[in-house]
Amino acid sequence: MKRFLAACMMATLPMIASAQDDAPRLRAEIHGPRAITVEWVGTDRPAAGSLQLTDGQGQEIGIESVIPNTASKSLLVPATPIDPMRVYFVIDREHDLRERARRDPWFRTLYSSKPLGASVTEDRRETAFRLFAPRATSVVLYLYLGPDDEEPAKAVPMVRDQDGVWEVVERGDHHGVYYDFTIHGPPDPGNWFYETHPQHVSDPYALVSMDSYGRSRVWVDGPPPPPVVGGRPAMESVVAYEVHVQDFTDLLPVAEGEVGKLPAMHQAGLTNGNGDPIGIDYLEDLGVNVVHLMPVQEYLHYPDEDWQADMADDAFARDMAIDRENYQWGYRTTHAFAVESRFRSEGLEPGSERQEFKDLVAAFHERGMAVIIDVVPNHTGENMDGRHLLFNFNAIDLPYYYRTDADVNHIGPFGNEVKTEDRPMVQRWIVDQLRHWVEELGVDGFRIDLAGQIDQQTLIRVMDEMPDDIIIYGEPWIAPSDPDVRANPDWSWYKADSPITFFQDDARNAFKGSPFSLEDRGYAGGDASARDRVMAAIANAYDEEPSPNNGISYLDIHDNWALADRYALEDYNGREGVDVTSMRLAAGLLLTSLGPVVLHGGTEMMRSKGLAPMEEFERHIAGGTIYFKGRGDTYNVRAPNRFEWERLDEPAIRDMRDHWRGLIALRLGDAGQVFRIADPAGDHIQWVTPEDPALLGYVLGGQVAVAVNVGAEDGTVSMRLPEGSWTLVSNGISVDHVNGVSGAYPMLEGGGQDVTVPARTMFIWVKR
């Protein structure tokens, strides 16, 4: 559902946010037992006598005085001291406004650098457990010998330090021991402590989690995998391939216990029935230099028993291959430091998935491919599909970890929003998890999900603390739901002041059309009016991009329509036939553009989601509703997302794969250096713009020339080439940057030459 909401909200959120931001409201903050500041936004300050103060249960608390501070702010002095850890409400009866007195002045100063989670000392003599729970009145640690033991082997009260960290040090090496906590505190609004919600919770810093619902496990890792051979590619050289572990491996010919598992991702020597290399060998042959894994951190799956009770006999569920388990792409992380336990090979003990993941990274690194992972720190899996689950943060301290409204309810279109601003320990949680995946598990970077919901200062810290050669890009869309965060220019950001490389949707829209209008086919689809926009996309020359590296270009990605379905011949179902000329043109435009690029895995083999229905609908299982969003958003249906390796034998798919492979080889070869420029000079691209906007020519760095015709009729492009001999390396179908290809213009000489470009064709030449 998150993916569908993201698509809808991208176009509408600015308008909604503006309406919310203009509404009159209060800001109230507790500064001490006898000090609450109250600020009026969007309305005048009322008379002092109109204010009222209550506790979390609605009991009125006397006010000694209201002291004006500025024209819009006053100091409210309670008649009796209040407890800053508790919940209080300020009410403005004149304007009918009510706001919780927030604890931000205290929260924004709480910080600890102590290791969190469970850690065994190097000499293996002690094991420390630490949990940050600033408002808890007590925390108890429970140790278990087995994952399903009903009774703990030991219950240990933890001790709170001055910074809100609860800790206990146990003698001995507790590697392999299971554990969880109970968090205790008062029954105020927004509190989900044990006294009112008696549930054990897991460790948000756990390295091993028994699925999302289970206990944590103490784990000691071995060494990280070796670095990528040849080093991480520079950002301008990134050709990333986005892929989901289950989608990629479901139909590989591997052992039954490894289908959909981590080892299948890197098993060498696999072929389809025609002898074509598949799996990791296919990716190496394709030539990409970055493998972008969709989420591999522990993420929410609904329990198999509950799921199967409602889905096992459902015809739709069987058709979608979701009758046995709650398949997900993973954008609902529950334990950010743990590797997804369902990706572990069958028969191995919990925790083995960590070594399996490191083996995966090592295998790709050995072949010269960097590995980045999708991270989802903007929200967690505790509030998905209308459910409120108590895995960790919700019970540890909901208003500390999450953005909330006046009544301490979650806000945001995706269930919850992690509160990174004014919360140093939440900011640290994000930095810690990224550092952990780099230093312990060997990854080379991250794609940050909906990064626009994370405050700017946190992302700046991320960039400052990561290695200089780290690969980081993310989504700039969807502003934070808190109007005070949106209004703060030090927190809220968009493309022009992005701290990270961002998905450049303007390039996507120019190349192949907006995903929110299926009739919009972009320049590649024949929309000649998009020529000016596609020139900006090729140069990555936008006002908000001082360098092409500020934006990463793409055509499609997991949570929009697959390119084969957008360019399908009928019913938006690429399985029934595809407009291959538009797909080839889109690939050519993307891969002759400047700056980093990312491919939606399988686009090059015309992977379609056509098995999914067009319509949206719901199913109900134990605990609530499951939403299915149709062909444009297949985040929770398995069959439509599978890589169908046997279809590589089909001539159209084989030819399309070869076209992409040839373009990637050109881009990453010697001549392709002209695309891999971080700071091009102003004349790096020489344009030819015939009167007919369906025609376009461009010469990059004096080394590569392109002539394209997206129209329905042949057209002439008057190329102007630097001196030298120019070899045709793509005739619009075949691409060979080494030997060249046959065609109407196999060789050009420097100077001016009129080139007739057939309808719906792109020519590419390289200077020899």
N, C-alpha and C positions, 0 to 999 in steps of 0.2 A: 504493500500500500504506500510505503514511503516514496517509492519511485514514481508512482502515479501522481501523488500529491506534489512532488517536486515539479513534474512537468506542468501541472496546472498552475502552480503558484508562481513559476518563473515570470509569467506574463502579468499576473494580477497583483503580486505582493506590493510593489511600490505604491499603488493606489490605496490598497488596504492599509499599509503602514502609515501613509499620510493622514488618513482619517483617524487612525488610532492616536497618532502623535499630536493631533490638534485638540483632542478631547481634554477638558479640564481634569486635573488629577492632583493628588498630593504626593509628596515624597516625605517620608518620615524615617529618621535614623536614631537608634539608641547610642548615645555616647557615654553613658554611665548610669548608675542607679538613680541619679536625679537630673538627667539631661537627655531630652529628646528634641532634635531639631525637626522642624516642620516647614516644608517649602511648598508654595502653591505654584502650579504650572498651568498656564492657560486661563487663569482667573485671578481676581483680586483677593488679597488677604482679607479674611472676614474679621469681625470683632472678636476679641479674645474670648468673650463669654460664649461663643458658639462652639468652642471645642470641647470634646469629651474624650476621655481615655478609659479603655476597658482592657481586661486581661483576655487570655485566649478563650475563657469560658463565658465571656460577656459580662463579667462582674465589673461595675464601674470603679475606677480608681480616682481619688480626688486630685485636682490640679491646684498646686499652690500659686503658680503665676505663669503667664504667657508673655515673654519678653521679646519685643520686636528686634530683629537683627538687621535685615535689609528690607526693601519694599515688598519682597515676596517671601521672606523667611523669618521664622520666630523660634525662640527657645521655649519649649514646654517643660516646666519643672513639676514633676509629680509631688503630691503632698507627702507620700511615703516612698521610701526607696523601692525600686523595682529590681528584678533579677534579669540582667542582660541576656541570660541564656533562654529566657522564656518568651512567650508570644504575647504581644500587646497590639491594640488597634487604636489609632487616632481617628476620630470622627469629626467632620466639619458639618454641623447640622444646617448651617446657612446655605451651603452649596450642595448638600446631600452627597458628600464625598466621604469615603472610608478607605483607610490605608493601613496596612500592617507596619508597625515600627520595625524597620529592618535592622539587622545586626552588622551591617557592612563595615562601620568604623572598627569593629573588633575583628570581623572575619578578614578584612583586607590586610591586617597586620599579623595574622597567624601564619607562621611558617616554621618548618623543621627540615633539616637536611639529613635526618637519620634514615637509614635504609628501611623501607617499608616492605610488608609481606613477610614471608618465612625465609630465613637465610641461615645456612650452616657455615660455621667458621672454617677457615682453610685447614685448621688442624683437626677438624671434624669432632671437636670435643663439646661444642655447644651449638644450640639452635635457637635463634632469636625470632620472636613473632612480634610484629608491630602493625598497628592499625590506627589511622588518623580518624578520630570521631570526636570532634571538638565539643559537642553539647551532651554527649552521653554522661550519665551519672555513674555507670559501671559497665565493664565489658568482661565477658567470660570466654576463655578459649577452651575448646573441647578437642581432645585428641582421640583418634580411632585407629585401630589396627587394620580394619577393613573398610571398604567404601560404603558398605550397606549395614554395618554394625548398628544395632538399635541403641545400644548403650555405649557411651564413651569409655575408653580406657582411663581417661583422666579429665577432670575439669579444673581449669586453672584461672583464678581471678587475675586480671591484668591491672597494671598500675599506670595511671595517667601522669604524663609529664606536663611542664608548664605550657607546652605548645599544642596540646590537644592530642598527642600521640600516646596510645595505650600500648604497653609493652610488657613482655615477660621473656626471660632467657631460661631455656630448659637445658639441663645437662645432657650431653650425648648427641650423637648424629641421628637426626630424625628423618633422614632421607627416606621417602616412601610412606611416611606416616600421613594419614588423612586428618583433616581438621576443619573446624568451622567456628562460628562465634554466636553469642547472643549479645545484643546491644540494648542497654537499659536506659530509660529516661522518662521524663514527665509526659502526661497525656495531652499535650497541646495540639492545636491544629497544625497539620503538616508533619507531625511526628508519627513514625511507624515503629516505635520502640517495642521491645518484647512485652512490656506490661499490657499493652492494648492489642498487639499483633504478635502472639507468641510463635515466632518462627526463627530458626537458625539461619544465618546468612554466611555466604562464602566471602573469600578474600578478593578484593578488586585487584590486588597485586599478585594473585596466585599464578604460578608458572604452569600448573596442571589443574584442570577443573574436570570434574565428572559430569560431562555435558553441562548445560547452563544451570540445571536445577540441583546438581549434586554438590558434594563436598570438594574442598580444595585438597591438594596433595603437595607435601614438601618435596622439592626436587632439586638435585644438584646436577648441573649440566657438565658435559665434557667440553672440549675446546670448540670454538666456532669454526665454520668451514673456511677454506682458503679463499683469498680474494679472486676476483674475476681476472682471468688471463687477459693481459693487455690493458688492464685498468678499466675503470668505469668510463663510459662514453661521456664526453662533454655534453652539456644540455643541447647545444645546437646540432649535435650529431645523433640525438636520440631518435630511434625508430622503435617505438614500444608496441608490444602486442598484448592486448588485454585478454585474459582468459580465466575461466573458472575451473577449479580442479575437477569437479564432477562432470561438467559439460565436456571437458577435453578428454576425459579418460573413460567415460561410460561405455563406449563402444570399441575401446582398444582391446586387442586379443591378449589380455593378461589373465593371470590366475583369478579365480572367482573372488577370493578374499581381498584382491587389490583393485577391483573395479571401483572407481570413484575415490581412490585413495592416493596418498602422496607418492608412494613409489612408482605408481603407474605413470606419473607425470614425466619421469626421467628414465623409464626403462628403454634401453637402446635396442636396436635391431628389429623393431616391429615393422611389419609391412601389411598392406591390405591384400585382398585376393589377387590383385593385378601386380603385386610386387612393389608398389609405390611405398617409399618410406613414410611412416606415420609416427605420431607422438613426438618425442624430443628430436628425433632425426628429421622429421618434417620441418620443425621450427628452425633447425640449423640450416637446412636446405633452403628454406624461404629467405633467410638472410637477416632477420631482425636482430638487433643488438640489445634489446631490453625485453624481458618477459615480465609483464605486469599482471600479477596474480590478484584476482578479486579476493575479498576478505578470507584470510586463513586464520584469523584469531577466533577464539571460542565465541560462537554466536548462537542466538536463540533458535532452537528447534522445539516444537511442542512435543511432549513425551509420546513415544511410539504407541504405547497402550491406548492413550486417549485418542490419538490420531486414527489408529486403525479401527477403533470402535465405530467411528463414523465414516471412514473412507474406504475400508477394505473391500466393501461390496458396491462401491460407487463407480458406475461406468465411466464417468468423466475422469475420476481419479485414476482409474486403470489406464485410460488412454493417455493421460498426461504423465504416467509413471510416478504418481505420488500416492498410490494406495497403501504403500508400506511405511513411508516416512514423510515428515514435513520438510520437503526440499526447499531450500532457500539460497539466494545468492550470497547472503551473509551481511547485509547492511543493518545489522541489529546486534552489535557486539555486546557481550556480557562480561567477558574477561579478557582485557586487552593485552595481557602479557602471555596468555596461554595459546598454544596452537590448537586449532579446532580438533576436538577429540574424535569426531566422526570421520575425519580424514586419516585416522590411524588404521593400519592394516589389521584385519581380523586376527584375533588370537594373541595379540601382543598386549603387554600390561599397560595400564594408564600411565602416561608420561613418555612412552616410546615414540609418540608422534613428534616430540621435539627433535630427536635424533633423525627421524625420517625426514623432517623438514630440512634439517641441515644437510642431509644427504642430497636432497633435491637441489638446494642452493649450490652445493659443491659440483653437482653434475652440470648444471647450466654454466657455472663459472668456468669449468674446465673447457667448455666449448666457446668461451669468449662472450657469453651472454650474461648481462647483469640481470638481477632479480629485484623488482620492487613489489611492494604489497599495497593493497588498498587499506587505508585505515579510516575508521568511522568514529572520531572522537567528538563529533558535534552532538550526538545523542547516544543513548545506550538501549539495549534490548529489554529494559525493564518495563517499558510502556509501549508495547506494540499492539496493533489491532484492537485498541480500546481496553487492553488489559493493564492492570497495575500489579506488577510482580515484585517480590522482595528478594532479589538476588544479593545485592550488596548496597549500593549507594542510596536507594530508596529508604532502606532501614537504618543505614549508618547515620545519615543526616541529610534528608532530602533538601531542605532549603539552603544548605551549604553547597551541595554539589550541583544543584539544578537551578535554572531560572524559573521563578514562580510568580504567580499573581498575588493580589492583596490577601487572598484567602489561603495562601500557601499551596495552591494547586499548580501542577505542571502547566507550562504554556508551550506553544509551538505546534506546527502542523505535523510533526513526526513523532508525537507522543511525549517527548521531553527534549530539553535543550540543556546541555552541560554548561554550567556557568563558569567560564574561564576568567572573565574580568572580575576584579575585586576578590579573587579567590586564588591566592598564590599556590595553594596546595593542589587545586585542580589544574592550574597551569603546569605545575610540576608533574602531575600525573600524565599529562600529554607528552611533555618532554621526556619523562622517564620511559614511557612505553616505546617511543621512537628510538631512543638511545639503546634500549634493550634489544630491539629487533636488529639494529645495526651491529652492536658490539657482541651480542651473544649468539644471534641466529644468522648473522652474516648478510642481511639484505643490503641492497645498494640505494634504496630510496623508497619514496612513498607517493601514492596518489591520495590526497586528502579529500574525503567525501564532504560535500557541502561546506567547504572551508569558509565561505562567507559568513557562517554562523559562529565562527570562532573569532574572538576579538583580535584586532590587528597586533597588539603588543605581544600576545602569546605567540603568534606566528613569527613575529620578528625574533623572539627569543628562540623559537625552534630553529630558524635559519642561522642564528648566531652560534648555537650549541651543536649543530650537526657538522660533520666533516665538510670541507670546502667542495669536495667533488660529489657530494650527495645529489641524487636526482629527486626533486620534489616538484610536483604540480598538483593542482586541485581545482575544485569548482568554486567560482566566485559568487554563484547565485544564492538567493534566499537570505535576506537580511535577518539578524536576530529579532525575535518576537518582542523583546523588552524595548519599549519606546525610549527609555533612557539610554540604553546601549546604542540603539540606532542613531540617537541624536548626538552622541559623543564622537567627534572626529578622530579621537585617539583610539577608539575601539572599532567603530564601524568603518568598512572600507569596501571598495569595489575595484574595478580593473585599473583605474588610473593610479591608485595608491596601493596596489596589491603587494604584499610582502613576498609572495611566491609566484612562480609561473602558473598561469591560469588557463583553463579551457577557453579557447577563443571561438565562441559560438558564432561570431560574425563571419569568420572564415568558413565554418561549417555551412552556414546559411547561404553564403555566396557560391560555394562549390556545388552543393546538392540540394539546397532548400531547407527551410525551417522544419524541424520535426513536428511542429504544432500545426502545420498546414500541409496535408498530404498532397494537395494539388501543386504545391510549390516544389519545382524540380531543380531549381538552381541553374547555374550556367551550364553545368554538365548535362542537365536534362533538356537543354535547348532554350532556356530563358536568356535571350540576348541582352535584355535590359540589365542584367546583373554584371555586365562586363566591367564597369568601373569598380564594383564591389569585389569582383574576383581578382582584379589587379591589386587591390589593397591586401587581399588574402594571400596572394602569391608572395608579395613583398613583406607580409606580416607588418605592414606599415600603417598602423593605426595611431591615433593621437595618444592613446593610453599605453602604447608600446614603444618606449625609447629604443629598445632592442628587439629583434625577432624572438629572442629567448624569453621575453616577458609573457608570450602566449604560446600555447601548444595547440597545433591545428589537428583537425580530425574530420571524418565524414560521419561516422556513426559510432555509437558506444553502447554498452549493455542496456541502458535503461531508455532507449528510444527505439524507433523502428529500425530494423535491420535494413541495410542498404539494398539488399536483394528484394526485400518486400516493398520498399519505397519505389523501386524501379521495376516491380513486377508487371507482367503483361496484363494480368487481370486479378481482381479481387485482393490486391496487395498481398499476394501469396507467391513468393519467389519459387516455391516448389513446382509451380505450374508454368514456369517460364519467366525469363528476365530480359529486360532491355539491356543487353550486354554492352552496346555502344556507349550508353550513358554511364554505366559502371566503369568502363575503361577510361572514359574522359575524366570522370571524377577522380579515379586513381592517379591519372597523369597530372591533373591540376594539383592534387595534394602533394604528390611526391616530387614535384618540381617547384615547390614553394620553399621559402626560407624558414628557418627555425625548427624546433622539435616537432615530431608528429607522433600520433598514437593511432593504431589500428584496432578496430573491434575484431577480436579473434574470430576467424572464419569468414569475414567479409571477402577475403581474397579467394575463397572457394564458394562464394555465393551462398553462404549459410543462411537459411531462411527460418523464421519462426512460424511458418505457415501451418504447422500442426496445431497451433493454439487457435482457439475460436476468436472471432472478431469482437464479440460482445463481452461486456463486463457482467459479472454476477457474483453471488455470495454463497457460501456454505457455512453451516453452523456445526461446530464440534464442541466438546466439553470445554467450557471456559469462555466461549464467545464465538465471534464471527470471523471467518476467513474470507478475504476479498481477492477475487481473481479479476485482473484488469485487461484481459484480452491480448491480442497479438502485439500491440504496441508496448507492452510492459509485462514480460514473462518472468518476473522475479521469483515466482513460487510454483512454476510448472516445469517439470524436468525434461520431458520428451522433446518439446520444441527447441530446447537449447543445445541438444547434443550435437557433437561433431560427428557427422556421418562419413566416416573414412572411406567406406566402399564407394561413395559417390565421386571420389576423385577420378574414377575411371571414365566418367561421363565427359565427352569431348568438350562441351561448353565450359564445364567446371575446370577441367584440366587446363584449357587455354587461358581462362581467367587467372588461375593460380600462377601460370607461367608469366602472364603479363605483369602481375604484381611482383613476382620474384625478380623479373628483369628490371623493373623500375627501382626496386629496393637496392639491387646490385649497382645500378647506375648511381643512385643517391649516395651510397656508402663507398663507392670506388673513388679513384683519383679525380676523375672529371667532376664527380659529385661534390667536391669540396666547395664549389660555388653555391651550393644550397646550404652548406654547413658553416655559415658565417654568423658570428655573434654580433658584430658591429659593422655592417656593410657600409661602404662609402655611398654617397648620394647618387652616383652614376653606376652603381653595381648592376642595376637592371636597365637595359635599353628597351623601350617599348615600341611596338608597331601597332597602331590603332587604325585600321581601315575604316572607311565610312560605314560599312556594314558592321554593326556591333556584334554580330555572331562570329566575327573573325578577330583574332588576336595573335600577335607575335611578340616574343621577348627573347632577349639575349642576356644571359647571366654571366657576369664576370669575364666577358669576352671569350668564354670557353664552351658554353652550352647554349644552343638555340632551340626555340620551340615555336611552332606554328600550329594554331588550333582553329578548328571550324566547328562550332556547335550547331550550325544551321542545317536546314534540310536540303540545301543546294550547295554545289561546289562553289568555292570562292577563292580569290587571289589575295595573298599576303605579300607585300613588297618587303622582303627581308633585307636588312643592311648588316652585313657581317664583317668583323675584323679580318684582316688579311690572313690567309692560310687555307688549308683544305679542311672541309667539314664533312664528316661521315654520318650518314643516317643511321641512328641506333634504335629508332622506333618508328615503325610505319603505321602506328595506331593499333596494331594487333600483336606483332612480335616485337620483343625488346632484346637487344644484345649489345651491351655497351663495349664489349671487347672486339668482336668481329664485324659489327654492323649488320644491317638487315637489307633485304631487297626492297625496292620501291621505286616510285616515279622519280625521286630525287636522291639516289644513293650517295651522291657526292655533290657538295656545293663548294664554290670558291669564294674567297673574301670579296667584299663589295656588294653592290646591289643586285638583287635577283628577285623577279616575280615568281612566287611559288603558288601553284594551284593546289589547294587543299581540298580533298574530297569532303562531301558532307559528313558530319559527325565523326571527325577524324582529328588526331593529334600527331604531328611529326616532331621528332626530336633529333638534333644533330649534335655531335661532339667535335670540337676542333682537335685535329691531330698534330 
